[in-house]
Amino acid sequence: LSELRRPADDDAAKVKAEFTAADLQWSLDVLRALFRDAALVASGLDAAELPHARHGAGLTALAARCDAGRLAGVVDACAAAEARMTLNPNPKFTLLTLLVETAAALRG
């Protein structure tokens, strides 16, 4: 039975080890665009006018939960995470730090 579990454990370790700086950059780009658009909606812009209008319902829901300043704080946290990659190129640590900063920014 332990032999049956070993490949799954090895696969999980491999997946965890493969989060690269390129993956982090893609994640930062997506998060930055999402929270930027939500901040714009919170500021009064119509979600249908944005490049990601197909996500209008989600953007509107997020904008209804947080004010524009908090959402802009997450955009700033994404920029800070990108800058930190030059100092500490550990993408997992940088992403974890970003998630903590995002939670703090959204709580206010």
Order of alpha helices (4+ residues) and beta strands (2+ residues): alpha-alpha-alpha-alpha-alpha
